[in-house]
């Protein structure tokens, strides 16, 4: 960490060295850069084009600042709803997270920066993250937690960051099974593995898959290293083969060459992460371009409309409007970067806290954006930002045509504690007296609209059914253009099309996995992934033990028949859509090669698939096997975008959850317009991980699928032809 970036490799002869820099949503510690929407909001768009465009823009900004390796994207699954860093990832479903990772990496690396997929693997909570062991069965590991990393490798990923935690009793950065066995062997990953900062635990980690130690020292500024002279000594005494060191260096340099960073025109590092006020090392290069426009487009596409009674939205030039709650306000003390790594609350919540953040060059609050719109409409505009003065808030709402209440809930990385929350959220209730604030306002105003900026799910039960709460807008974490995007959607310039990337439950206990507390930072805290209703809820004919924790998020709610408040994939619109004409057809082409033909025959027969290097990313496994076609029509009065979702239902004996997301797309339609939509399913999409054979297999029995607007709003049903 003794360089301009958060991680540095100094020049070595004619090799210029490498700059490694956070974060997954912008260039951390750099000025004149963009704070993009968090990955959880990018996932809420369910739009591949925007995920890709976001990756391209972030990649360009990192390159412009002279960064070689951008430390993102993050793709841990939101196994625990309270997990502090969930907002850095793409939601609670491995398919959706895989799409988010794939598109982001393709975008970033097309701009010339090396992407780094993290945190590998099972880093699902902040509490005791360096001394907790995530104990996960092999099938669940492959089908849930490895899945986004698999898609990352298929995108041509340059690097992977191993996580702090242990996996099945062995630290992730020296875990031979996850690093060599799964990542480098099964997935065929050809890039390099770096440690999270000080997550290395021995020199022998070189033999279990670690290629680069970051930032290099055992403890920060200790001037000691598990590699360096220790690695040299291990080679000289024959403990570690010299060929392994060659492989480590080759992987690192191959990624550098892959992205064209050997070019003499690749920008030099022009900022200083740890000394931002040093004029000699900060050149203040502006890399923002027109990325604010993209931020706004992503933001408004990510907003999820959860409730809209009697067409309360969109607003139509109300005479009198009041905004209530500090989350509507600009930061009133010291601007948008008041807190180090955003570790505090002041005004509108636009991102969480921790190393996954960046500095705001600007941030548009709802107060600023709505006041500008109110002025244009000649609306009488007022506000009340005291969250704890309930009498004052209620009084402010009296005789207003509409009262908009703003709520928030924050979380982040565990090295920062905010309001007693040490990374993970202590609970799933709104911060800053939010529930009471809504109830107080709704008691006096029969057109109360609630806007929520949150890192993840909240329990909305105290007020969601209040008759005076006419609309609920889920805004998430929108970055710099928060206020403008909300105005776009709430006033109807854009029809909301965002969909939830996780389930919002009625009770915290409804979630299949809970935050595991305790631990003393010395002894290992064991966390067994055994969530879900297991198989007491659905009939099965196979062993429970080997894959009992497949039931994350909506999979558990479906299997246990628990009614959520708002299901995974849910989101309302200002118009209506109809689905019709489902057809499911096999894709005949299997590549035309004898080997592929035999693989296809074995897969169709339910026999074990190939093993070994690249077996999980093999082309035959990921080619289209079926085409799912259907028609979507806009039967409403305004233009809008629909997000059709395809859920697969495995044969009963497969032991899978009742419904599993396996495809989606976005369809933009004018009133009265129809469009034929095609979604493909691959052999991988239809396979389960077979533990005995260590391969992907087709389950025995009949497959069916549903097409609909969410995980519980199915419009079309069909069966896959034999």
C-alpha positions in Angstrom: 0.0 0.0 0.0 3.0 2.3 -0.4 2.1 3.6 -3.7 -0.5 5.7 -5.5 -3.1 2.9 -5.6 -4.7 0.7 -2.9 -2.5 -2.1 -4.3 0.7 -1.7 -6.2 3.3 -3.7 -8.0 6.4 -1.4 -8.6 8.3 -1.4 -11.9 10.5 -4.4 -12.6 13.1 -3.8 -15.3 11.1 -2.8 -18.4 7.8 -4.0 -16.8 6.0 -0.8 -15.6 4.2 -2.4 -12.7 0.5 -2.6 -11.9 -2.0 -0.3 -10.2 -4.9 -2.1 -8.4 -7.8 0.1 -7.3 -11.3 -0.2 -5.9 -14.3 -0.1 -6.5 -17.1 -2.0 -8.1 -19.0 1.3 -8.7 -16.3 3.8 -9.5 -12.7 4.8 -9.0 -12.3 4.9 -5.3 -10.4 7.9 -3.8 -10.2 9.7 -7.2 -11.7 13.1 -8.0 -13.5 14.0 -11.2 -14.8 10.5 -11.5 -18.4 9.1 -11.6 -20.2 7.4 -8.8 -22.3 4.8 -10.7 -25.4 3.1 -9.3 -24.5 0.2 -7.0 -24.5 -3.3 -8.6 -27.7 -4.2 -6.8 -29.4 -1.4 -8.7 -27.8 -2.4 -12.0 -29.3 -5.9 -11.4 -32.7 -4.3 -10.6 -32.9 -3.1 -14.2 -32.8 -6.7 -15.5 -31.4 -5.2 -18.7 -28.2 -6.7 -20.1 -27.6 -3.7 -22.3 -27.4 -1.4 -19.3 -25.3 -3.8 -17.3 -22.8 -3.9 -20.2 -22.9 -0.1 -20.7 -22.2 0.4 -17.0 -19.2 -1.9 -17.2 -17.8 -0.1 -20.3 -18.2 3.3 -18.6 -16.6 2.2 -15.4 -13.8 0.5 -17.3 -13.1 3.7 -19.3 -12.9 5.7 -16.1 -10.5 3.3 -14.5 -8.3 3.3 -17.6 -8.4 7.1 -17.7 -7.1 7.2 -14.2 -4.3 4.8 -15.0 -5.7 1.8 -13.2 -4.6 -1.7 -14.4 -6.9 -3.9 -12.3 -10.3 -2.7 -11.1 -11.3 -4.6 -8.0 -14.8 -5.6 -9.1 -17.4 -6.8 -9.9 -18.6 -8.3 -6.6 -20.9 -11.3 -7.0 -21.6 -12.9 -3.7 -25.1 -14.1 -3.3 -27.3 -12.3 -0.8 -27.7 -15.4 1.3 -28.4 -13.4 4.4 -30.8 -10.4 4.0 -28.8 -8.4 6.6 -25.4 -9.0 4.9 -23.4 -5.8 4.9 -22.0 -6.0 1.4 -25.0 -7.4 -0.4 -25.5 -4.1 -2.2 -22.2 -4.5 -3.9 -23.4 -7.6 -5.7 -26.2 -8.5 -8.2 -28.9 -10.0 -5.9 -30.0 -13.3 -4.4 -30.2 -15.5 -7.5 -27.2 -17.1 -9.1 -28.5 -16.8 -12.6 -29.2 -13.1 -12.3 -25.9 -12.5 -10.5 -24.2 -14.5 -13.3 -25.7 -12.3 -16.0 -24.7 -9.2 -14.0 -21.1 -10.4 -13.6 -20.8 -11.6 -17.3 -22.1 -8.3 -18.8 -20.1 -6.1 -16.4 -16.8 -7.9 -17.1 -17.3 -7.9 -20.8 -17.9 -4.1 -20.6 -15.0 -3.3 -18.3 -12.5 -5.4 -20.2 -13.6 -4.0 -23.5 -12.5 -0.7 -22.2 -9.0 -2.0 -21.4 -9.0 -2.5 -17.6 -8.6 -5.9 -16.0 -11.7 -7.0 -14.0 -11.4 -8.8 -10.7 -14.2 -11.1 -9.6 -14.7 -11.1 -5.9 -15.1 -12.4 -3.2 -14.3 -16.0 -4.0 -16.1 -17.6 -2.2 -18.9 -17.8 0.4 -18.2 -14.4 1.9 -21.8 -13.9 2.8 -21.6 -11.8 6.1 -19.3 -9.3 7.7 -19.5 -10.6 11.3 -16.2 -12.4 12.0 -15.4 -12.5 8.3 -11.8 -13.4 8.8 -12.5 -16.1 11.3 -15.7 -17.7 10.1 -15.9 -21.0 8.2 -18.7 -21.3 5.6 -19.4 -25.0 5.5 -21.2 -25.7 2.2 -22.1 -29.0 0.6 -20.5 -29.6 -2.8 -23.7 -29.5 -4.9 -24.9 -26.2 -3.4 -21.4 -24.7 -3.9 -21.5 -25.5 -7.6 -25.1 -24.6 -8.3 -25.4 -21.4 -6.2 -22.2 -19.8 -5.2 -19.8 -20.8 -8.0 -22.3 -20.0 -10.7 -21.6 -16.3 -11.0 -17.8 -17.0 -11.1 -18.4 -19.6 -13.8 -20.1 -16.9 -15.9 -17.2 -14.5 -15.1 -14.6 -17.0 -16.4 -16.7 -17.4 -19.6 -16.5 -13.6 -20.1 -12.7 -13.8 -20.3 -12.0 -12.7 -16.7 -8.5 -11.5 -15.9 -8.4 -12.0 -12.1 -10.2 -13.3 -9.1 -9.9 -12.1 -5.5 -10.2 -14.8 -2.8 -12.1 -13.9 0.3 -11.2 -13.6 4.0 -13.4 -16.4 5.3 -12.7 -20.1 5.6 -14.5 -22.6 3.4 -15.2 -26.0 5.0 -12.4 -25.3 7.6 -9.7 -24.0 5.2 -9.0 -20.3 4.4 -10.4 -19.3 1.0 -7.0 -18.0 -0.1 -5.3 -21.3 0.5 -8.2 -23.6 -0.3 -7.0 -26.2 -2.8 -10.5 -27.4 -3.6 -12.0 -24.1 -4.4 -9.0 -22.5 -6.1 -7.3 -25.3 -7.9 -10.0 -27.9 -8.0 -13.0 -25.8 -9.0 -11.7 -22.5 -10.3 -8.6 -23.4 -12.2 -9.5 -27.0 -13.1 -13.3 -27.3 -13.5 -13.8 -23.8 -14.8 -10.6 -23.6 -16.7 -9.7 -20.2 -15.3 -6.5 -18.9 -17.0 -6.1 -15.6 -15.2 -4.6 -15.1 -11.7 -5.9 -15.3 -8.1 -5.0 -12.5 -5.7 -5.7 -12.3 -2.0 -8.0 -9.9 -0.4 -5.9 -7.4 1.6 -4.0 -9.5 4.2 -6.1 -12.6 3.6 -3.1 -14.8 2.9 -2.1 -17.1 5.7 1.0 -19.1 4.5 3.7 -19.3 1.9 2.3 -22.7 0.9 -0.8 -20.9 -0.4 1.2 -20.7 -3.7 0.6 -24.5 -4.0 -3.1 -24.3 -3.3 -3.8 -21.7 -6.0 -2.8 -18.2 -4.8 -0.9 -16.3 -7.5 -0.6 -12.8 -6.1 -0.5 -11.5 -2.5 -2.1 -8.1 -1.9 -1.0 -5.7 -0.7 2.1 -7.8 -0.1 2.8 -7.6 3.6 1.5 -10.0 6.2 0.1 -7.1 8.3 -0.2 -3.6 6.9 3.1 -1.8 6.9 4.8 -4.8 8.6 7.6 -5.1 6.0 7.1 -8.9 6.1 5.6 -11.2 3.5 4.6 -14.8 3.1 6.0 -14.5 -0.5 9.1 -12.5 -1.2 12.1 -14.0 0.4 10.1 -16.7 2.0 8.8 -17.9 -1.4 12.4 -17.8 -2.7 13.6 -19.9 0.1 10.7 -22.5 -0.4 11.8 -22.8 -4.1 15.5 -23.1 -3.2 14.8 -25.9 -0.7 12.5 -27.7 -3.1 9.3 -27.2 -1.1 7.7 -25.3 -4.0 8.6 -26.0 -7.6 10.1 -23.2 -9.6 7.6 -24.1 -12.3 4.8 -23.0 -10.0 6.4 -19.5 -9.6 6.7 -19.4 -13.4 3.0 -20.2 -13.6 2.1 -17.4 -11.1 4.1 -14.8 -13.0 2.7 -16.0 -16.4 -0.9 -15.7 -15.2 -0.3 -12.2 -14.0 1.5 -11.1 -17.2 -0.9 -12.9 -19.5 -3.8 -10.8 -18.1 -1.7 -7.6 -18.6 -1.0 -8.6 -22.2 -4.6 -9.7 -22.8 -6.0 -6.2 -22.0 -3.3 -4.5 -24.1 -1.8 -2.8 -21.2 1.7 -3.4 -22.5 1.0 -0.5 -24.9 3.2 2.6 -24.4 0.0 4.6 -24.7 -1.7 3.0 -21.7 -2.3 5.9 -19.2 0.0 6.3 -16.2 -1.5 6.4 -12.8 -2.5 10.0 -12.3 -4.1 10.1 -8.8 -3.0 9.2 -5.3 -5.4 7.1 -3.3 -3.9 7.8 0.1 -2.6 11.3 -0.4 -5.3 13.0 -2.4 -4.2 16.5 -1.4 -0.6 16.0 -2.7 -0.6 18.2 -5.8 2.6 16.5 -7.0 0.9 13.1 -7.4 -2.7 14.1 -8.2 -3.2 15.4 -11.7 -7.0 15.8 -11.4 -7.8 14.1 -14.7 -11.5 14.4 -15.6 -12.8 10.9 -16.7 -16.5 11.5 -16.3 -17.3 12.2 -20.0 -21.2 12.1 -20.3 -21.5 9.2 -17.9 -24.0 11.1 -15.8 -26.5 10.5 -18.5 -25.9 6.7 -18.3 -26.2 6.8 -14.5 -29.6 8.5 -14.8 -30.8 5.9 -17.4 -29.7 3.0 -15.2 -31.3 4.7 -12.1 -34.7 5.2 -13.6 -34.6 1.7 -15.1 -33.8 0.2 -11.7 -36.6 1.9 -9.7 -39.2 -0.7 -8.7 -42.8 0.4 -8.2 -44.1 -1.8 -5.4 -47.6 -0.2 -4.8 -49.8 2.2 -6.8 -53.4 2.5 -5.6 -55.9 4.3 -7.8 -53.1 5.6 -10.1 -51.6 7.7 -7.4 -48.5 7.7 -9.7 -47.4 9.3 -12.0 -47.9 12.7 -10.4 -49.8 15.2 -12.5 -48.8 18.7 -11.5 -50.1 18.6 -7.9 -51.0 22.0 -6.4 -49.3 21.3 -3.0 -46.5 18.8 -2.4 -44.4 18.2 0.7 -41.3 16.1 1.1 -40.7 14.5 4.5 -37.7 12.7 5.9 -33.9 13.5 5.9 -33.4 10.9 3.1 -34.9 13.5 0.7 -32.3 16.1 1.6 -28.8 17.0 0.5 -26.0 16.5 3.0 -26.4 19.5 5.2 -23.0 19.5 7.1 -20.1 19.0 4.7 -21.3 17.8 1.3 -21.6 14.4 -0.2 -18.2 13.1 0.9 -18.5 14.1 4.6 -17.8 10.5 5.9 -14.7 8.5 5.1 -15.7 5.7 2.7 -19.3 6.9 3.1 -19.4 5.5 6.6 -22.2 7.7 7.9 -25.7 9.0 7.3 -26.4 12.6 6.2 -29.1 13.3 3.7 -30.1 11.0 0.8 -28.6 7.5 0.8 -27.1 6.8 -2.6 -24.5 4.0 -1.9 -23.5 1.9 1.1 -20.2 2.2 3.0 -16.8 0.6 2.8 -14.1 -0.1 0.1 -16.9 -0.6 -2.5 -17.5 3.2 -2.6 -16.2 6.2 -4.4 -16.1 10.0 -4.0 -19.1 12.0 -5.4 -18.1 14.7 -7.8 -21.8 15.7 -7.4 -25.0 14.2 -6.0 -28.5 15.3 -6.9 -30.8 14.9 -3.9 -34.5 14.4 -4.2 -35.0 17.9 -2.6 -33.1 19.6 -5.4 -34.7 17.6 -8.3 -38.3 17.8 -7.0 -38.0 21.5 -6.2 -36.9 22.2 -9.8 -39.9 20.2 -11.1 -42.3 21.8 -8.7 -41.1 25.2 -9.8 -41.7 24.3 -13.5 -45.2 23.1 -12.6 -46.0 26.1 -10.3 -46.5 23.5 -7.5 -46.4 24.8 -3.9 -43.4 22.9 -2.6 -42.4 22.4 1.0 -40.3 20.1 3.1 -39.7 18.7 6.6 -36.5 16.9 7.3 -36.7 16.1 11.0 -37.2 12.4 11.2 -37.9 12.3 14.9 -40.4 15.1 15.2 -43.5 13.1 14.4 -45.9 15.9 15.3 -44.1 18.3 13.1 -44.0 15.8 10.2 -47.7 15.1 10.5 -48.5 18.8 10.6 -46.4 19.4 7.5 -48.6 16.8 5.7 -51.9 18.5 6.4 -53.8 19.8 3.4 -51.2 18.7 0.9 -52.2 17.1 -2.3 -49.4 14.6 -1.9 -46.9 13.9 0.8 -43.7 12.0 -0.2 -42.0 10.3 2.8 -38.3 9.2 2.2 -36.9 6.2 4.1 -33.4 4.6 4.1 -31.5 1.6 5.4 -27.7 1.4 5.2 -24.9 -1.2 5.5 -21.4 -1.8 4.4 -18.0 -3.4 5.1 -17.2 -4.5 8.7 -14.2 -2.2 9.3 -16.7 0.7 9.8 -19.5 0.7 12.3 -22.4 3.1 11.7 -25.1 3.7 14.4 -24.1 0.4 16.0 -24.2 -1.6 12.8 -20.8 -3.3 12.3 -21.1 -3.8 8.6 -24.1 -6.1 8.6 -27.5 -4.6 9.5 -28.7 -5.3 13.0 -32.2 -5.6 11.7 -34.4 -5.2 8.7 -36.3 -2.1 9.8 -36.0 1.4 8.3 -33.4 3.7 9.8 -34.0 7.1 11.3 -37.5 6.4 12.8 -38.8 5.6 9.3 -41.7 3.4 10.1 -43.1 5.8 12.7 -42.6 8.7 10.2 -44.7 7.0 7.5 -47.5 6.3 10.0 -47.5 9.8 11.3 -47.7 11.3 7.9 -50.3 8.8 6.6 -52.5 9.7 9.6 -52.9 13.2 8.2 -52.6 12.8 4.5 -54.6 10.4 2.3 -52.1 10.5 -0.6 -48.9 9.4 1.1 -46.2 8.1 -1.2 -43.2 6.3 0.3 -39.8 6.3 -1.4 -37.1 3.9 -0.1 -33.4 4.1 -0.5 -32.1 0.8 0.9 -29.1 -1.5 0.6 -31.5 -4.5 0.6 -34.9 -5.8 1.9 -36.8 -4.0 4.6 -39.8 -5.2 6.5 -42.6 -2.9 5.5 -45.4 -4.5 7.5 -46.0 -1.6 10.0 -47.5 0.6 7.3 -47.6 -1.2 3.9 -51.4 -1.8 4.1 -52.3 1.6 5.5 -55.1 2.9 3.3 -53.5 6.3 3.0 -50.2 4.9 1.7 -51.1 5.1 -2.0 -47.8 4.3 -3.6 -44.4 2.8 -2.7 -41.3 3.4 -4.8 -38.2 1.2 -4.2 -35.2 3.3 -5.3 -32.3 1.3 -3.9 -28.9 2.9 -4.2 -28.8 5.1 -7.3 -25.5 6.9 -7.1 -25.1 10.5 -8.3 -28.4 11.0 -10.1 -30.7 9.8 -7.4 -33.1 12.8 -7.4 -33.3 13.3 -11.1 -34.1 9.6 -11.7 -36.9 9.7 -9.1 -38.5 12.7 -10.7 -38.3 10.9 -14.1 -40.3 8.0 -12.8 -42.6 9.6 -10.3 -43.8 12.2 -12.8 -44.1 9.6 -15.6 -41.4 10.8 -18.0 -40.3 7.2 -17.7 -42.5 4.1 -17.1 -41.0 2.1 -14.2 -39.6 -1.2 -15.3 -37.3 -2.2 -12.4 -37.8 -5.7 -10.8 -36.7 -6.9 -7.4 -33.4 -8.9 -7.3 -34.4 -10.4 -4.0 -37.5 -11.2 -1.9 -39.1 -8.7 0.5 -40.5 -10.8 3.3 -43.3 -10.1 5.8 -41.1 -11.2 8.7 -37.3 -11.5 9.1 -37.8 -15.1 10.2 -39.3 -15.9 6.8 -35.9 -15.8 5.3 -34.1 -19.1 5.0 -30.8 -18.0 6.5 -30.1 -15.6 9.3 -27.1 -13.5 10.3 -24.9 -15.7 12.5 -23.7 -13.6 15.5 -21.1 -14.3 18.1 -17.5 -15.3 17.6 -14.5 -13.7 19.4 -12.2 -13.1 16.4 -9.9 -15.9 17.4 -11.8 -19.1 17.5 -13.4 -20.2 14.2 -17.1 -19.4 13.9 -18.7 -22.3 12.0 -21.6 -21.3 9.7 -23.3 -24.3 8.2 -25.3 -23.6 5.0 -28.4 -25.6 5.8 -31.1 -23.1 5.2 -34.5 -23.6 3.7 -37.4 -25.9 4.4 -35.0 -28.6 3.2 -37.3 -31.3 1.8 -40.1 -31.4 4.3 -42.0 -29.1 2.0 -41.8 -30.9 -1.3 -41.7 -34.6 -2.3 -38.3 -36.0 -3.3 -36.8 -39.4 -3.8 -33.1 -38.5 -3.3 -30.8 -37.8 -0.4 -31.3 -34.6 1.5 -27.9 -34.3 3.0 -25.8 -33.6 -0.1 -27.7 -30.5 -1.3 -29.8 -29.2 1.6 -28.9 -25.5 1.1 -30.0 -24.9 -2.4 -33.0 -23.0 -1.0 -31.9 -19.4 -1.0 -34.3 -16.5 -1.2 -37.4 -17.1 -3.3 -36.5 -20.8 -3.7 -37.2 -21.2 0.0 -40.4 -19.1 0.0 -41.7 -21.2 -2.8 -40.8 -24.6 -1.3 -42.1 -23.7 2.2 -45.2 -22.0 0.7 -44.5 -18.8 2.6 -46.2 -15.7 1.2 -43.7 -12.9 0.7 -44.7 -9.3 0.8 -43.1 -8.7 -2.6 -41.6 -11.6 -4.4 -38.4 -11.9 -6.3 -38.7 -10.4 -9.8 -41.7 -8.3 -8.8 -42.3 -4.8 -10.2 -45.3 -2.8 -11.3 -45.8 -0.6 -14.4 -48.0 2.3 -15.5 -49.4 0.1 -18.2 -50.5 -3.5 -18.6 -48.9 -6.4 -20.5 -50.3 -9.7 -21.8 -48.4 -12.9 -22.7 -49.5 -15.5 -25.3 -48.4 -18.1 -27.8 -45.8 -20.1 -25.9 -43.7 -22.6 -27.9 -40.7 -24.6 -26.8 -38.5 -26.2 -29.5 -35.3 -28.1 -29.3 -32.2 -26.6 -30.9 -30.9 -29.2 -33.3 -27.3 -28.1 -33.8 -24.9 -29.7 -31.4 -21.7 -28.6 -33.2 -21.5 -31.3 -35.7 -18.5 -33.1 -34.1 -18.4 -36.7 -33.0 -17.2 -35.8 -29.5 -20.0 -33.3 -29.1 -22.5 -35.8 -30.4 -21.5 -38.4 -27.9 -21.6 -35.8 -25.1 -25.1 -34.9 -26.2 -26.2 -38.5 -26.2 -24.8 -39.1 -22.8 -26.4 -35.9 -21.4 -29.8 -36.8 -22.9 -29.6 -40.2 -21.3 -28.9 -38.7 -17.9 -25.3 -40.0 -17.8 -22.4 -38.3 -16.0 -20.7 -35.6 -18.1 -17.0 -34.9 -18.6 -14.7 -34.0 -15.8 -11.4 -32.2 -15.6 -10.0 -28.9 -17.0 -12.7 -26.7 -18.4 -15.5 -29.2 -18.0 -17.9 -26.8 -16.4 -17.3 -24.1 -19.1 -17.2 -26.4 -22.1 -18.9 -25.0 -25.2 -21.2 -28.0 -25.6 -22.6 -27.5 -22.2 -23.5 -23.9 -22.7 -24.8 -24.0 -26.3 -28.6 -23.4 -26.7 -30.6 -26.6 -26.2 -34.1 -25.2 -26.3 -35.7 -22.0 -27.6 -38.6 -20.6 -25.6 -40.8 -18.3 -27.7 -43.8 -16.3 -26.7 -45.5 -13.0 -27.5 -45.7 -10.0 -25.2 -48.2 -7.2 -25.9 -48.8 -3.8 -24.3 -52.5 -3.6 -23.6 -52.4 -0.4 -21.7 -52.4 3.3 -22.5 -48.7 4.3 -22.2 -45.5 3.0 -23.6 -43.4 0.8 -21.2 -40.9 -1.9 -20.8 -41.8 -5.4 -19.6 -39.3 -7.9 -18.1 -40.5 -11.4 -19.1 -38.9 -14.1 -16.9 -38.5 -17.8 -17.5 -38.6 -20.2 -14.6 -37.6 -23.8 -14.9 -39.3 -26.6 -12.9 -37.0 -29.6 -12.6 -38.3 -33.2 -12.3 -39.6 -34.0 -8.9 -36.8 -36.4 -8.1 -34.1 -33.9 -8.9 -34.2 -32.3 -5.5 -34.3 -28.8 -6.9 -36.5 -25.9 -5.7 -40.0 -25.6 -7.2 -38.9 -22.8 -9.6 -35.5 -21.7 -10.7 -34.8 -18.6 -12.8 -33.2 -19.6 -16.1 -33.9 -16.7 -18.5 -35.2 -13.1 -18.9 -35.2 -10.3 -21.3 -36.6 -6.8 -21.7 -39.2 -5.7 -24.2 -40.1 -2.1 -24.9 -43.6 -1.6 -26.3 -45.9 1.2 -27.4 -49.6 0.9 -26.5 -51.2 -1.8 -28.6 -47.8 -3.1 -29.8 -46.8 -6.8 -29.7 -43.4 -8.5 -30.0 -42.3 -12.1 -30.3 -39.7 -12.9 -27.7 -37.1 -15.7 -27.8 -35.2 -17.0 -24.7 -32.8 -19.9 -25.0 -32.0 -22.6 -22.4 -28.7 -24.4 -22.4 -27.8 -27.8 -21.2 -26.1 -26.2 -18.2 -29.4 -24.5 -17.4 -31.1 -27.8 -17.3 -28.4 -29.7 -15.4 -27.8 -30.5 -11.8 -24.3 -31.0 -10.2 -23.8 -34.7 -9.6 -21.5 -35.1 -6.6 -20.4 -38.7 -7.1 -19.3 -38.2 -10.7 -18.3 -34.6 -10.2 -20.0 -33.5 -13.4 -23.2 -31.8 -14.8 -26.1 -34.2 -15.5 -29.6 -33.9 -16.8 -32.1 -35.0 -14.2 -34.3 -38.0 -14.9 -38.0 -37.1 -15.6 -40.1 -34.4 -17.2 -39.0 -30.7 -17.2 -41.6 -27.9 -17.3 -41.3 -24.2 -17.3 -43.3 -21.0 -16.7 -43.0 -17.6 -18.3 -44.2 -14.6 -16.3 -43.7 -11.2 -14.8 -42.2 -12.4 -11.5 -41.3 -15.6 -9.6 -45.0 -15.9 -8.6 -46.8 -14.2 -11.5 -46.8 -16.9 -14.1 -48.7 -16.2 -17.4 -47.7 -19.2 -19.6 -46.9 -22.8 -18.8 -45.2 -25.5 -20.9 -43.4 -28.8 -20.9 -40.0 -29.4 -22.5 -40.3 -31.9 -25.4 -38.4 -35.1 -25.0 
